Amino acid sequence: MSTYYMTECYKDTLFGVVMVKLQHTFVLTKHQNHNIEE
């Protein structure tokens, strides 16, 4: 039970980190595209 709980917490944290990284990449890409258009 304890191990399962830890795994779930780890997955949640990992998911959160991945989502933040994806958002960061998306924002950077949008900025680059914006610069290219101008």
Secondary structure, DSSP 4 states (H G I P E B T S, - for coil): -HHHHHHHHHHHHHHHHHHHHHHHHHHHHHHHHHHHH-
